Amino acid sequence: MDLVKNGKVLELVHPSGNWTLIKEEGFSPVQITVAAVAACSGYVYQTLLEKKRIDINDLSIHTDYEQDQESAMHVLTKINVTFTVDLVDKSNEAKAEKAVHLVKDACPVVKSLDPSIEINEIVVFK
C-alpha cells in the first residue's frame, strides 16, 4: 500500500480511486481504523455463522467509537460494533448470539490493536 501527499492531505492509493485521509474531505485515519475493525469483525462473524450452519438473509454493521479527548493524541478508547442480522430460521438466535462473542478473539485487526481499547460486539435481530 502506498500513501501520497496531495496538497495538505495524504491519500491512500487505490486503482479505483485514492482515499483521502482527512475527515474534512474523506475518512480520518481513526475512522479507517474503526472501519477496518468493523469489516474484519463482519467477515469473521459471517464465517462463524456459516460454520455453525446458521443461514442469514441479511447482515448490516454499524459502528461507533470513543476517543480520549483529554489526551493530546485523542487515542481510541472504545469501539462498538453492532451487527443487525436477519436470520432465515429465528430459532438460531441463541446460537448466533453466542457466536458474536467469539468474534473479538478471531479478528486479526482487533488483535492488532492496543489491548486497552474496549471492543464490544453486539447482535440485534430483525
N, C-alpha and C positions, 0 to 999 in steps of 0.2 A: 504494500500500500504506500502511496505517496501523498504528501501534503505539499501544496504550493501556496506561496503568498500572492494574493491578488489585491492590490491596493493595501488597505489596512486589515484585511481579513485573511484567514487561512481557509483553503479549500481542500477537501478530501477528493482526490482524483478518482473518477469512475467513468468507464466508457459511455454510459448512458447520460452523463452529465455530472459535473462536480457538485459536491455538497458543501455549502458554505457553513463554516463552523463558528458562527457568532449569532447569538439568539435574536438580535435585531433583524437579521436577514435570512436566517435559517434555523438550525438547531445548534444550541451551545454544546461544547464537549461534555458537560454534565448530562444534558438531555440525551445525547447519543449514548452515553454510558448506561443510563436508565433504560433507554430503548433496547440496548443490547441485552440487558438483564431480562427484560420482558420477552424479547424474541427467543432467546435461549431457553428461558423457562417454558415458553409456549411449545417449542419443539420437544422439549423433554416431557412435558405433560401429555402431549399428543402421543408420544411413543409409549409412555406408561399406560395410557388408556388402551392403546392398540394391544399391548402385551397382555393386558387383563381382559381383552376381548370386550371392551366397552365401546360400542358404536355411538358416534355422535352425528347429529345433523348439522351443528354449527358450533363454532368456538370463536369468541372475541376476547380481547385482552385490554384491560385499562390499567394504567399505571400512574401513580403519583409518588412524590418523594419529598423529603425534608432535608434541609441543609442547616448546618450550624452557622447562623447569622452573626454570632459573636466572634467567630474566628476570622482571621484575615483572608483565609482561602475559601471560606464557605463550603467546607467539605460535606459530602453526603453523610447523613446520619441514619436515614431510614428510607426504604423503598417498599412500597406496597404494590403487589401485582395481583389484580383481580381477574379471574377467568370467569366469563359468563358462558355456560355450557348448555346446549340443548341436546339432551340425551335421547337416543332412539327408544330406549327402554328405561323408563323412570325408576324402575326397581333397582337400578345400578347406582343410585345417588350415593349410598353409603360407601360403595367401593370407589367411586370417583372422588369422593371427599377424602378418603384415606390416601388415594394416590397423590393428591395435591401436596400432601405433607412430605412426600419423597422427592419432590422437585428440587428443592434447595440443595440437597446433597448430591444430586446428579447433574447439576448445571455447571459446566466449566467456567462460565462467565461469573456466576455467583461465587464460585470457589476462588476466583482470582481477585476478588475484592477484599478490602480490609475487613477482618472479622468483626470489627466493632460496628460495622454498618448493619442495622437491623433490617432483615429481609422478611417480609410477610407475604405468603401466598394464600389467597382466599378464593374459594369457588362459590359461584352463585348459579343456581339452576333456573333455566327458563321454564 
